[in-house]
Amino acid sequence: MAEESIVPVKIVKLRNTLSGHTGYVNTVAVSPNGSLCASSGNDDVGTIIHALCFSPTRYWLCAATEHGIKIWDLEGKSIVEDWRVDLKQEDESADGATTTHSKKKLIYCTSLSWSADGNTLFSGYTDGVIRVYQIGPY
């Protein structure tokens, strides 16, 4: 009986390397049309960005930091939004639901994702909560 061998087919091939960070790379995002690549890492330059994502319908880049979520309009070179979680407001609007927020614990966003239509931004936080933001016209 002849021995069969499986020949691995390489479907993934390294196309390029992008260098420039002095520390580890924490997050990478590519714009929907592939024309832009954004990255952040531990470069000791200030704020650490935990997540990046491009809007699928607008020329916007969204970043999650320990200070909040920031959205830049890349075409207009301006900040569209810069907000932080208001835990007090969330607790007041919880309609009697039990909350686990600690005033001493730093709660920040670690992941971001846009809906396909670009009208909703989903954000995951260190307190185990996914906060969903509706984005209005700009």
Backbone as ProteinMPNN parsed JSONL, in Angstrom:
{"seq_chain_A": "MAEESIVPVKIVKLRNTLSGHTGYVNTVAVSPNGSLCASSGNDDVGTIIHALCFSPTRYWLCAATEHGIKIWDLEGKSIVEDWRVDLKQEDESADGATTTHSKKKLIYCTSLSWSADGNTLFSGYTDGVIRVYQIGPY", "coords_chain_A": {"N_chain_A": [[0.839, -1.155, 0.0], [0.628, 2.136, -0.877], [2.111, 4.966, 0.621], [0.397, 7.824, 1.568], [0.86, 11.292, 1.264], [0.375, 14.452, 2.665], [0.506, 17.501, 1.235], [1.292, 20.568, 2.425], [-0.485, 23.514, 1.702], [0.313, 26.765, 1.191], [-1.538, 29.382, 2.141], [-1.363, 31.721, 3.373], [0.741, 34.416, 3.282], [3.496, 36.374, 4.177], [3.287, 39.695, 3.53], [4.265, 42.261, 3.989], [6.152, 44.252, 6.31], [5.626, 46.566, 8.874], [7.313, 48.989, 10.539], [8.351, 50.928, 13.423], [7.265, 51.406, 15.914], [8.374, 51.674, 19.29], [7.885, 50.082, 21.404], [5.778, 47.279, 22.364], [3.181, 46.414, 19.994], [-0.106, 47.23, 20.436], [-2.668, 47.445, 19.285], [-4.194, 47.272, 16.054], [-5.679, 48.691, 13.203], [-7.464, 48.711, 10.137], [-8.614, 50.762, 7.535], [-11.915, 50.671, 6.021], [-11.708, 50.739, 3.177], [-9.132, 49.993, 2.838], [-7.072, 51.829, 2.567], [-5.852, 53.096, 4.691], [-3.906, 52.502, 7.632], [-3.927, 52.16, 11.047], [-2.207, 52.223, 14.148], [-1.321, 51.385, 17.534], [0.66, 51.356, 20.475], [2.764, 50.299, 23.23], [4.614, 52.685, 23.646], [5.662, 54.526, 25.356], [4.792, 57.203, 25.075], [2.78, 58.623, 26.217], [-0.668, 58.537, 26.453], [-2.076, 55.324, 26.463], [-3.493, 53.536, 23.883], [-6.091, 51.341, 23.749], [-7.759, 50.147, 21.91], [-8.616, 50.396, 18.452], [-10.648, 51.511, 15.77], [-12.044, 51.89, 12.517], [-14.675, 53.829, 11.171], [-17.251, 52.319, 9.25], [-18.655, 53.815, 7.428], [-18.055, 56.501, 7.465], [-15.346, 58.858, 7.341], [-13.809, 58.324, 9.742], [-11.858, 57.751, 12.67], [-11.757, 55.792, 15.513], [-10.835, 55.641, 18.917], [-9.992, 53.849, 21.877], [-9.196, 54.619, 25.15], [-7.678, 54.831, 28.442], [-8.819, 57.074, 29.373], [-11.156, 57.578, 28.011], [-13.352, 57.464, 25.146], [-12.488, 58.392, 21.933], [-13.288, 60.03, 18.942], [-12.1, 60.753, 15.802], [-12.48, 62.908, 13.032], [-11.127, 62.256, 10.145], [-10.949, 63.464, 7.691], [-11.783, 66.143, 8.063], [-9.997, 66.753, 10.009], [-10.548, 66.968, 12.776], [-11.897, 66.633, 16.117], [-14.601, 64.585, 16.646], [-16.076, 63.381, 18.696], [-15.468, 63.075, 22.191], [-15.605, 61.323, 24.851], [-16.447, 60.118, 28.16], [-17.243, 57.416, 30.348], [-20.021, 57.862, 32.362], [-20.464, 56.896, 35.352], [-22.078, 57.482, 37.543], [-24.383, 58.566, 36.381], [-25.184, 56.308, 34.914], [-25.757, 54.539, 37.022], [-27.926, 55.865, 38.181], [-29.833, 55.68, 36.172], [-30.364, 53.018, 36.042], [-32.703, 51.848, 36.842], [-33.235, 50.58, 39.362], [-31.701, 48.297, 39.135], [-29.069, 46.15, 40.209], [-25.835, 47.346, 40.619], [-22.331, 46.963, 39.967], [-20.338, 48.764, 40.187], [-17.397, 50.254, 41.315], [-16.217, 53.024, 43.061], [-13.537, 53.408, 43.344], [-12.306, 51.87, 41.471], [-10.744, 51.86, 38.333], [-12.395, 52.228, 35.417], [-12.364, 51.42, 32.086], [-12.453, 51.569, 28.478], [-11.796, 48.757, 26.437], [-12.198, 47.542, 24.029], [-13.532, 47.979, 20.721], [-16.114, 48.259, 18.257], [-17.746, 48.898, 15.223], [-21.121, 48.952, 14.015], [-22.33, 47.504, 10.951], [-23.716, 49.407, 9.445], [-22.678, 51.752, 10.407], [-23.917, 53.327, 12.307], [-23.975, 52.642, 14.954], [-21.942, 52.2, 17.768], [-20.159, 49.794, 19.403], [-18.829, 49.049, 22.564], [-16.491, 47.573, 24.694], [-15.839, 47.149, 28.149], [-13.692, 47.326, 31.093], [-15.172, 46.649, 33.294], [-16.763, 44.587, 32.617], [-18.939, 45.233, 31.09], [-20.738, 45.866, 28.104], [-21.067, 48.68, 26.323], [-23.346, 50.413, 24.35], [-23.466, 52.719, 21.828], [-25.446, 55.057, 20.139], [-24.96, 56.682, 17.151], [-25.45, 59.835, 15.972], [-26.407, 62.057, 13.211], [-23.778, 63.87, 11.569]], "CA_chain_A": [[0.0, 0.0, 0.0], [1.434, 3.355, -1.006], [1.897, 5.94, 1.68], [-0.067, 9.111, 1.07], [1.386, 12.435, 2.003], [-0.381, 15.679, 2.478], [1.395, 18.617, 0.968], [0.643, 21.788, 2.905], [-0.626, 24.611, 0.751], [0.426, 28.032, 1.91], [-2.496, 30.387, 1.696], [-0.997, 32.959, 4.042], [2.11, 34.787, 2.944], [3.861, 37.681, 4.694], [3.324, 40.652, 2.424], [5.042, 43.438, 4.331], [6.263, 44.556, 7.735], [5.609, 47.992, 9.163], [8.043, 49.195, 11.793], [8.346, 52.29, 13.915], [6.957, 51.426, 17.339], [9.526, 51.354, 20.131], [7.404, 49.069, 22.335], [4.893, 46.315, 21.712], [2.005, 46.934, 19.314], [-1.284, 46.822, 21.184], [-3.845, 47.358, 18.43], [-4.044, 47.655, 14.651], [-6.954, 48.776, 12.481], [-7.353, 49.075, 8.723], [-9.837, 51.414, 7.07], [-12.723, 49.776, 5.183], [-11.232, 50.661, 1.792], [-7.758, 49.505, 2.847], [-6.093, 52.874, 2.265], [-5.202, 53.563, 5.914], [-3.637, 51.566, 8.717], [-3.619, 52.865, 12.291], [-1.719, 51.314, 15.179], [-0.903, 51.983, 18.794], [1.368, 50.402, 21.306], [3.404, 50.761, 24.449], [5.787, 53.426, 23.184], [6.012, 55.529, 26.357], [4.558, 58.554, 24.555], [1.594, 59.205, 26.839], [-1.863, 57.72, 26.582], [-2.102, 54.025, 25.784], [-4.74, 53.255, 23.183], [-6.397, 49.919, 23.9], [-8.47, 49.649, 20.733], [-8.827, 51.314, 17.342], [-11.48, 51.011, 14.673], [-12.496, 52.875, 11.547], [-16.098, 53.776, 10.844], [-17.453, 51.733, 7.926], [-19.402, 54.709, 6.539], [-17.514, 57.858, 7.533], [-13.889, 58.909, 7.381], [-13.565, 58.503, 11.165], [-11.071, 56.778, 13.43], [-12.204, 55.758, 16.901], [-9.813, 55.083, 19.802], [-10.356, 53.612, 23.271], [-8.075, 54.837, 26.061], [-8.086, 54.807, 29.848], [-9.511, 58.329, 29.66], [-12.45, 57.615, 27.342], [-13.404, 57.099, 23.728], [-12.303, 59.575, 21.107], [-13.53, 59.815, 17.513], [-11.54, 61.797, 14.954], [-12.862, 63.046, 11.632], [-9.821, 62.318, 9.488], [-11.027, 64.393, 6.562], [-11.833, 67.499, 8.597], [-8.92, 66.873, 10.996], [-11.139, 67.488, 13.998], [-12.456, 65.634, 17.03], [-16.055, 64.499, 16.556], [-16.535, 63.064, 20.049], [-14.478, 62.733, 23.2], [-16.458, 61.127, 26.009], [-16.092, 59.178, 29.228], [-18.388, 56.768, 30.965], [-20.527, 58.53, 33.557], [-20.988, 55.805, 36.171], [-23.152, 57.999, 38.387], [-25.57, 58.643, 35.525], [-25.595, 54.933, 34.624], [-26.37, 53.995, 38.235], [-29.223, 56.52, 38.369], [-30.772, 55.251, 35.135], [-30.407, 51.553, 36.017], [-34.05, 51.421, 37.236], [-33.215, 49.65, 40.485], [-30.828, 47.151, 38.902], [-27.872, 46.138, 41.037], [-24.621, 47.668, 39.876], [-21.103, 46.5, 40.616], [-19.319, 49.776, 39.984], [-16.653, 50.713, 42.474], [-15.715, 54.369, 42.809], [-12.082, 53.378, 43.372], [-11.816, 51.07, 40.361], [-10.669, 52.549, 37.061], [-13.133, 51.511, 34.38], [-12.055, 52.008, 30.789], [-12.807, 50.801, 27.287], [-10.7, 47.924, 25.924], [-12.491, 47.045, 22.683], [-14.497, 48.781, 19.959], [-16.54, 47.734, 16.962], [-18.881, 49.59, 14.61], [-22.106, 48.171, 13.265], [-22.073, 47.587, 9.507], [-24.275, 50.642, 8.889], [-21.943, 52.885, 10.949], [-24.75, 54.137, 13.192], [-23.876, 52.158, 16.319], [-20.6, 51.856, 18.212], [-20.153, 48.86, 20.53], [-17.585, 49.232, 23.311], [-16.332, 46.668, 25.827], [-15.151, 47.811, 29.251], [-13.043, 46.493, 32.108], [-16.146, 46.237, 34.306], [-17.552, 43.493, 32.07], [-20.128, 45.777, 30.442], [-20.662, 46.351, 26.727], [-21.888, 49.875, 26.184], [-23.73, 50.589, 22.943], [-23.739, 54.131, 21.557], [-26.086, 55.403, 18.88], [-24.267, 57.841, 16.587], [-26.367, 60.655, 15.175], [-25.825, 62.713, 12.029], [-22.676, 64.794, 11.855]], "C_chain_A": [[0.9, 1.239, 0.0], [1.088, 4.333, 0.102], [1.488, 7.272, 1.067], [0.566, 10.222, 1.906], [0.53, 13.65, 1.676], [0.623, 16.803, 2.329], [0.696, 19.89, 1.442], [0.633, 22.87, 1.828], [-0.591, 25.904, 1.552], [-0.567, 29.032, 1.327], [-2.212, 31.733, 2.344], [0.472, 33.23, 3.758], [2.373, 36.186, 3.495], [4.06, 38.632, 3.532], [4.256, 41.824, 2.712], [5.203, 43.5, 5.847], [6.307, 46.069, 7.875], [6.282, 48.187, 10.51], [7.943, 50.647, 12.212], [8.002, 52.384, 15.379], [8.205, 51.043, 18.13], [9.175, 50.322, 21.199], [6.487, 48.112, 21.597], [3.713, 47.028, 21.048], [0.78, 46.353, 20.004], [-2.501, 46.608, 20.301], [-3.537, 47.87, 17.034], [-5.43, 47.686, 14.03], [-6.681, 49.227, 11.062], [-8.683, 49.676, 8.294], [-10.597, 50.487, 6.134], [-12.245, 49.657, 3.733], [-9.766, 50.247, 1.695], [-6.693, 50.564, 2.628], [-5.326, 53.358, 3.492], [-5.01, 52.43, 6.897], [-3.257, 52.403, 9.934], [-3.157, 51.838, 13.316], [-1.359, 52.095, 16.429], [-0.214, 50.909, 19.615], [1.938, 51.047, 22.547], [4.72, 51.434, 24.082], [6.245, 54.491, 24.174], [5.866, 56.957, 25.838], [3.308, 59.183, 25.157], [0.477, 58.191, 26.966], [-1.738, 56.414, 25.81], [-3.476, 53.849, 25.162], [-4.952, 51.752, 23.214], [-7.07, 49.327, 22.675], [-8.619, 50.769, 19.72], [-9.828, 50.692, 16.378], [-11.902, 52.181, 13.794], [-13.997, 52.718, 11.347], [-16.251, 53.172, 9.448], [-18.113, 52.692, 6.935], [-18.892, 56.145, 6.521], [-15.998, 57.768, 7.604], [-13.449, 59.222, 8.809], [-12.697, 57.386, 11.71], [-11.48, 56.912, 14.891], [-11.131, 55.07, 17.742], [-10.348, 54.957, 21.221], [-9.106, 53.756, 24.13], [-8.576, 54.691, 27.498], [-8.856, 56.066, 30.232], [-10.885, 58.407, 29.009], [-12.358, 57.091, 25.917], [-13.336, 58.39, 22.93], [-12.547, 59.192, 19.653], [-12.984, 61.021, 16.757], [-12.165, 61.743, 13.568], [-11.55, 63.253, 10.872], [-9.809, 63.282, 8.311], [-10.982, 65.844, 7.045], [-10.752, 67.788, 9.626], [-9.428, 67.505, 12.296], [-11.648, 66.328, 14.857], [-13.979, 65.711, 16.95], [-16.641, 64.296, 17.948], [-15.334, 62.753, 20.931], [-15.259, 62.558, 24.5], [-15.926, 60.063, 26.939], [-17.372, 58.57, 29.772], [-18.756, 57.535, 32.232], [-21.214, 57.472, 34.415], [-22.136, 56.261, 37.063], [-24.456, 58.06, 37.596], [-26.082, 57.24, 35.192], [-26.298, 54.316, 35.829], [-27.775, 54.573, 38.45], [-30.259, 56.043, 37.36], [-30.924, 53.739, 35.068], [-31.751, 50.992, 36.457], [-34.03, 50.359, 38.325], [-32.345, 48.432, 40.282], [-29.588, 47.27, 39.772], [-26.665, 46.434, 40.164], [-23.41, 47.223, 40.675], [-19.993, 47.521, 40.474], [-18.683, 50.174, 41.308], [-16.071, 52.074, 42.153], [-14.192, 54.395, 42.756], [-11.499, 52.643, 42.164], [-11.837, 51.892, 39.069], [-11.351, 51.69, 36.001], [-12.856, 52.2, 33.055], [-12.363, 51.02, 29.669], [-11.588, 50.032, 26.776], [-10.965, 47.388, 24.523], [-13.597, 47.871, 22.046], [-14.871, 48.073, 18.676], [-17.764, 48.509, 16.48], [-19.857, 48.58, 14.04], [-21.827, 48.386, 11.784], [-22.607, 48.879, 8.902], [-23.613, 51.902, 9.449], [-22.738, 53.763, 11.9], [-24.634, 53.752, 14.667], [-22.43, 51.762, 16.615], [-20.718, 50.984, 19.456], [-18.803, 48.993, 21.23], [-17.575, 48.322, 24.533], [-15.444, 47.296, 26.879], [-14.595, 46.824, 30.276], [-13.986, 46.082, 33.23], [-17.073, 45.132, 33.795], [-18.806, 43.947, 31.343], [-19.806, 46.173, 29.006], [-21.614, 47.529, 26.646], [-22.097, 50.138, 24.699], [-24.151, 52.045, 22.748], [-24.358, 54.297, 20.178], [-25.432, 56.68, 18.373], [-25.238, 58.569, 15.675], [-25.686, 61.258, 13.969], [-24.744, 63.707, 12.446], [-22.532, 65.756, 10.711]], "O_chain_A": [[1.825, 1.344, 0.805], [-0.075, 4.5, 0.468], [2.148, 7.782, 0.162], [0.769, 10.077, 3.112], [0.042, 13.825, 0.559], [1.475, 17.021, 3.19], [-0.362, 20.252, 0.927], [1.63, 23.097, 1.141], [-1.38, 26.099, 2.477], [-0.447, 29.463, 0.18], [-2.747, 32.759, 1.925], [1.331, 32.374, 3.97], [1.558, 37.088, 3.302], [4.897, 38.401, 2.659], [4.945, 42.321, 1.821], [4.451, 42.855, 6.578], [6.951, 46.76, 7.086], [5.858, 47.608, 11.51], [7.499, 51.496, 11.439], [8.399, 53.343, 16.041], [8.991, 50.199, 17.7], [10.065, 49.752, 21.829], [6.419, 48.122, 20.368], [3.3, 48.104, 21.482], [0.647, 45.136, 20.138], [-3.285, 45.689, 20.539], [-2.728, 48.78, 16.853], [-6.258, 46.815, 14.296], [-5.779, 50.027, 10.814], [-9.747, 49.167, 8.644], [-9.998, 49.608, 5.516], [-12.365, 48.592, 3.127], [-9.216, 50.159, 0.597], [-5.515, 50.228, 2.512], [-4.263, 53.965, 3.356], [-5.833, 51.519, 6.991], [-2.371, 53.254, 9.857], [-3.659, 50.714, 13.346], [-1.125, 53.302, 16.385], [-0.475, 49.716, 19.463], [1.632, 52.194, 22.87], [5.792, 50.84, 24.19], [7.132, 55.282, 23.855], [6.701, 57.817, 26.118], [2.825, 60.191, 24.642], [0.666, 57.11, 27.524], [-1.342, 56.406, 24.645], [-4.498, 53.995, 25.834], [-4.103, 50.983, 22.764], [-6.96, 48.126, 22.428], [-8.733, 51.941, 20.08], [-9.845, 49.475, 16.196], [-12.09, 53.303, 14.264], [-14.522, 51.604, 11.356], [-15.462, 53.481, 8.555], [-18.132, 52.421, 5.734], [-19.266, 56.922, 5.643], [-15.444, 56.708, 7.897], [-12.806, 60.24, 9.064], [-12.784, 56.236, 11.279], [-11.54, 58.016, 15.432], [-10.582, 54.045, 17.339], [-11.061, 55.833, 21.71], [-8.089, 53.108, 23.881], [-9.762, 54.456, 27.729], [-9.474, 56.119, 31.295], [-11.706, 59.227, 29.418], [-11.424, 56.382, 25.544], [-14.041, 59.356, 23.222], [-12.073, 58.156, 19.188], [-13.355, 62.162, 17.033], [-12.355, 60.666, 13.001], [-10.941, 64.319, 10.959], [-8.769, 63.849, 7.978], [-10.24, 66.666, 6.508], [-10.598, 68.926, 10.069], [-8.829, 68.436, 12.836], [-11.806, 65.203, 14.385], [-14.569, 66.77, 17.161], [-17.599, 64.97, 18.327], [-14.319, 62.235, 20.467], [-15.546, 63.542, 25.182], [-15.09, 59.235, 26.578], [-18.45, 59.154, 29.661], [-17.899, 57.82, 33.068], [-22.397, 57.184, 34.231], [-23.068, 55.496, 37.309], [-25.508, 57.652, 38.088], [-27.292, 57.011, 35.189], [-27.319, 53.646, 35.676], [-28.694, 53.859, 38.85], [-31.45, 56.01, 37.672], [-31.546, 53.223, 34.139], [-31.932, 49.775, 36.45], [-34.729, 49.351, 38.224], [-32.255, 47.595, 41.18], [-29.115, 48.374, 40.038], [-26.496, 45.841, 39.098], [-23.458, 47.122, 41.901], [-18.82, 47.18, 40.626], [-19.378, 50.401, 42.298], [-15.491, 52.263, 41.084], [-13.615, 55.315, 42.177], [-10.312, 52.786, 41.872], [-12.835, 52.541, 38.757], [-10.929, 50.567, 35.728], [-13.079, 53.402, 32.908], [-12.512, 49.818, 29.887], [-10.489, 50.579, 26.691], [-10.063, 46.838, 23.891], [-14.478, 48.393, 22.729], [-14.054, 47.374, 18.077], [-18.701, 48.744, 17.243], [-19.468, 47.486, 13.631], [-21.158, 49.35, 11.41], [-22.024, 49.401, 7.952], [-23.941, 53.008, 9.019], [-22.276, 54.844, 12.267], [-25.142, 54.463, 15.534], [-21.782, 51.081, 15.819], [-21.315, 51.397, 20.451], [-17.761, 49.042, 20.578], [-18.528, 48.3, 25.31], [-14.421, 47.902, 26.56], [-14.978, 45.655, 30.316], [-13.623, 45.236, 34.047], [-18.051, 44.782, 34.456], [-19.656, 43.12, 31.012], [-18.749, 46.737, 28.723], [-22.816, 47.39, 26.872], [-21.16, 50.092, 23.901], [-25.065, 52.538, 23.409], [-23.868, 53.757, 19.186], [-25.362, 57.666, 19.107], [-25.778, 57.994, 14.729], [-24.508, 60.998, 13.728], [-24.795, 64.297, 13.525], [-21.661, 66.625, 10.741]]}, "name": "protein", "num_of_chains": 1, "seq": "MAEESIVPVKIVKLRNTLSGHTGYVNTVAVSPNGSLCASSGNDDVGTIIHALCFSPTRYWLCAATEHGIKIWDLEGKSIVEDWRVDLKQEDESADGATTTHSKKKLIYCTSLSWSADGNTLFSGYTDGVIRVYQIGPY"}
